[in-house]
Amino acid sequence: MAIDIKSLKEVEAMKAACQMAADTLLLVGEKLRVGMSTEDINTLVHEDTLKKGGRPAPLNYRGFPKSVCTSVNEVICHGIPDSRVLLDGDIVNLDVTIFLGGMHGDCNATYGVGTIDAESTRLIKVTHECLMKGIGVVRAGLPINVIGRAIETHAQANGFGVVRSYCGHGICDTFHTSLQIPHYFDPRSATTMLPGMTFTIEPMITAGTHEERHWDDGWTVVTADLKRTAQFEHTIVVTDTGAEILTLQPA
């Protein structure tokens, strides 16, 4: 657990990486349009990251071949950018992680492409609410599982599912530490939150079942019923009074 508790100096270094990731996510999100390919998105993220002096952390991480994850419609996570073209009515999650100054900054958001239907709009809205409710219960001295309880309660109250196989994670100079942050209530996840602990919260919320299937590319995960899913993510640090979001996008 010590690896997830950072000094003030280390948190400041993380802030720089996190702000760069948030800025890149915002920049690319604003450029999304019908007819753009997910490979176009990858190029934008890659070039913007290098221009700012960072490194796209997903590239070659455990063999991942691209600089960003692009997860469209039924894809829960780890979608690989390719020639797929975004269509009017699609939703797409962009997961940006940047390595800068020895630290990682990790964030993601789900966007509508063109004009999306009312249920997709509601799914995106509730998913973001789930993230913020999870962050809202972070308190030093409480167990990690209060986060998942808050997320799961809100998702289920709105008729949505919560993916269980993928979770938030500790992050610092290491992309993924051993610390795991479930997005549903798991009584076994009882690690006590302490000031200086850094991790992501990134709920994946589904319009149907929370169960998943895996493509044979070794990365792409989709909902078992092929219904849509959305995700939002922030990197946070636990403080004496709650949580500070390190990846808040620039105003």
KEGU-889846 format. One record per residue (C-alpha): residue number from 1; residue in three letters; x, y, z. Coordinates in steps of 0.02 Angstrom, whole numbers, plus 50000, padded with zeros to 5 digits. Layout:
! residues N
NUM_ALA_X_Y_Z
...
***
This chain:
! residues 251
1_MET_50000_50000_50000
2_ALA_50146_50119_50033
3_ILE_50173_50140_49847
4_ASP_50002_50224_49836
5_ILE_50040_50353_49972
6_LYS_50135_50499_49897
7_SER_50230_50645_49969
8_LEU_50175_50824_49932
9_LYS_50316_50837_49805
10_GLU_50259_50679_49718
11_VAL_50077_50737_49717
12_GLU_50132_50900_49634
13_ALA_50221_50800_49499
14_MET_50065_50695_49476
15_LYS_49962_50854_49459
16_ALA_50066_50908_49310
17_ALA_50041_50740_49223
18_CYS_49856_50737_49267
19_GLN_49826_50913_49202
20_MET_49912_50870_49039
21_ALA_49803_50716_49020
22_ALA_49646_50816_49059
23_ASP_49695_50951_48934
24_THR_49726_50823_48797
25_LEU_49562_50735_48832
26_LEU_49468_50899_48821
27_LEU_49557_50951_48661
28_VAL_49523_50787_48572
29_GLY_49345_50773_48638
30_GLU_49304_50941_48561
31_LYS_49368_50882_48392
32_LEU_49257_50727_48383
33_ARG_49145_50724_48231
34_VAL_49045_50606_48121
35_GLY_49160_50524_47994
36_MET_49316_50530_48102
37_SER_49402_50363_48126
38_THR_49463_50300_48294
39_GLU_49637_50299_48215
40_ASP_49616_50486_48184
41_ILE_49583_50504_48371
42_ASN_49740_50405_48410
43_THR_49843_50519_48299
44_LEU_49775_50674_48386
45_VAL_49812_50606_48560
46_HIS_49985_50545_48511
47_GLU_50038_50706_48428
48_ASP_49967_50819_48563
49_THR_50051_50719_48701
50_LEU_50221_50726_48618
51_LYS_50202_50911_48579
52_LYS_50174_50945_48764
53_GLY_50327_50846_48815
54_GLY_50239_50693_48882
55_ARG_50229_50511_48831
56_PRO_50067_50417_48793
57_ALA_50070_50284_48929
58_PRO_49957_50155_48842
59_LEU_50075_50138_48692
60_ASN_50163_49969_48707
61_TYR_50098_49946_48885
62_ARG_50089_49757_48902
63_GLY_50083_49753_48712
64_PHE_49941_49878_48686
65_PRO_49975_49945_48510
66_LYS_49905_50123_48519
67_SER_49918_50285_48618
68_VAL_49738_50295_48678
69_CYS_49591_50178_48709
70_THR_49437_50216_48603
71_SER_49284_50118_48660
72_VAL_49129_50139_48551
73_ASN_48949_50095_48599
74_GLU_48952_49918_48670
75_VAL_49140_49919_48703
76_ILE_49167_49928_48891
77_CYS_49353_49966_48887
78_HIS_49520_49944_48798
79_GLY_49454_49975_48623
80_ILE_49599_49983_48499
81_PRO_49597_50128_48376
82_ASP_49582_50073_48195
83_SER_49492_50119_48034
84_ARG_49320_50114_48117
85_VAL_49226_50273_48073
86_LEU_49117_50361_48201
87_LEU_48935_50369_48148
88_ASP_48798_50491_48193
89_GLY_48722_50430_48356
90_ASP_48876_50334_48418
91_ILE_48947_50359_48591
92_VAL_49135_50342_48619
93_ASN_49244_50337_48773
94_LEU_49419_50412_48759
95_ASP_49540_50349_48892
96_VAL_49696_50458_48900
97_THR_49847_50421_49009
98_ILE_50005_50525_49001
99_PHE_50176_50496_49080
100_LEU_50264_50658_49123
101_GLY_50404_50697_49245
102_GLY_50407_50520_49311
103_MET_50220_50515_49351
104_HIS_50058_50460_49268
105_GLY_49897_50556_49241
106_ASP_49744_50453_49193
107_CYS_49570_50511_49145
108_ASN_49430_50468_49025
109_ALA_49260_50529_48967
110_THR_49118_50470_48857
111_TYR_49056_50582_48716
112_GLY_48907_50578_48600
113_VAL_48943_50589_48414
114_GLY_48821_50694_48314
115_THR_48644_50673_48381
116_ILE_48623_50532_48507
117_ASP_48463_50455_48572
118_ALA_48385_50498_48740
119_GLU_48436_50337_48826
120_SER_48619_50359_48777
121_THR_48611_50537_48841
122_ARG_48541_50474_49007
123_LEU_48672_50336_49017
124_ILE_48813_50461_48995
125_LYS_48736_50580_49123
126_VAL_48710_50445_49255
127_THR_48884_50374_49227
128_HIS_48963_50542_49262
129_GLU_48853_50560_49416
130_CYS_48914_50388_49474
131_LEU_49094_50446_49461
132_MET_49061_50604_49560
133_LYS_48962_50510_49693
134_GLY_49107_50390_49712
135_ILE_49230_50533_49733
136_GLY_49110_50619_49853
137_VAL_49122_50481_49984
138_VAL_49312_50472_49987
139_ARG_49369_50504_50165
140_ALA_49529_50461_50257
141_GLY_49493_50323_50382
142_LEU_49352_50243_50282
143_PRO_49367_50080_50185
144_ILE_49386_50084_49996
145_ASN_49221_49992_49974
146_VAL_49117_50146_50018
147_ILE_49161_50207_49842
148_GLY_49085_50056_49757
149_ARG_48932_50063_49868
150_ALA_48895_50243_49816
151_ILE_48921_50205_49631
152_GLU_48820_50045_49629
153_THR_48676_50122_49727
154_HIS_48659_50266_49604
155_ALA_48677_50157_49449
156_GLN_48547_50031_49506
157_ALA_48426_50167_49558
158_ASN_48430_50223_49376
159_GLY_48409_50049_49304
160_PHE_48590_50026_49248
161_GLY_48721_49893_49280
162_VAL_48898_49910_49348
163_VAL_49043_49815_49269
164_ARG_49129_49709_49402
165_SER_49279_49636_49312
166_TYR_49369_49803_49291
167_CYS_49403_49930_49425
168_GLY_49497_50087_49474
169_HIS_49679_50068_49524
170_GLY_49822_50144_49619
171_ILE_49928_50257_49511
172_CYS_50087_50359_49531
173_ASP_50255_50328_49448
174_THR_50179_50157_49413
175_PHE_50033_50152_49289
176_HIS_49936_50020_49387
177_THR_49982_49975_49566
178_SER_49909_49828_49662
179_LEU_49777_49939_49744
180_GLN_49605_49905_49668
181_ILE_49449_50012_49679
182_PRO_49291_49910_49641
183_HIS_49143_50008_49573
184_TYR_49017_49897_49662
185_PHE_49006_49856_49847
186_ASP_49131_49720_49890
187_PRO_49148_49688_50077
188_ARG_49321_49613_50046
189_SER_49384_49780_49981
190_ALA_49417_49849_50154
191_THR_49583_49939_50131
192_THR_49579_50099_50235
193_MET_49598_50260_50138
194_LEU_49739_50369_50202
195_PRO_49797_50546_50161
196_GLY_49916_50548_50014
197_MET_49843_50392_49935
198_THR_49826_50413_49746
199_PHE_49710_50311_49636
200_THR_49583_50318_49496
201_ILE_49395_50300_49505
202_GLU_49323_50250_49336
203_PRO_49152_50169_49339
204_MET_49093_50075_49185
205_ILE_48903_50082_49182
206_THR_48796_49976_49065
207_ALA_48622_49994_48990
208_GLY_48598_49807_49011
209_THR_48698_49666_49090
210_HIS_48860_49700_49181
211_GLU_48934_49541_49109
212_GLU_49063_49551_48970
213_ARG_49141_49460_48824
214_HIS_49317_49476_48757
215_TRP_49372_49496_48577
216_ASP_49512_49388_48513
217_ASP_49626_49540_48496
218_GLY_49668_49513_48679
219_TRP_49610_49686_48732
220_THR_49434_49738_48679
221_VAL_49297_49703_48806
222_VAL_49112_49717_48758
223_THR_48948_49696_48850
224_ALA_48882_49519_48838
225_ASP_48714_49581_48774
226_LEU_48797_49712_48659
227_LYS_48700_49853_48742
228_ARG_48787_50019_48765
229_THR_48905_50065_48905
230_ALA_48984_50226_48964
231_GLN_49131_50271_49075
232_PHE_49209_50422_49160
233_GLU_49373_50428_49257
234_HIS_49472_50544_49369
235_THR_49636_50523_49460
236_ILE_49621_50582_49640
237_VAL_49725_50602_49798
238_VAL_49651_50571_49970
239_THR_49666_50725_50081
240_ASP_49634_50759_50265
241_THR_49458_50818_50222
242_GLY_49406_50712_50072
243_ALA_49477_50700_49897
244_GLU_49563_50817_49775
245_ILE_49531_50781_49592
246_LEU_49697_50794_49499
247_THR_49624_50776_49325
248_LEU_49493_50912_49328
249_GLN_49485_50981_49151
250_PRO_49535_51162_49126
251_ALA_49391_51284_49137
***
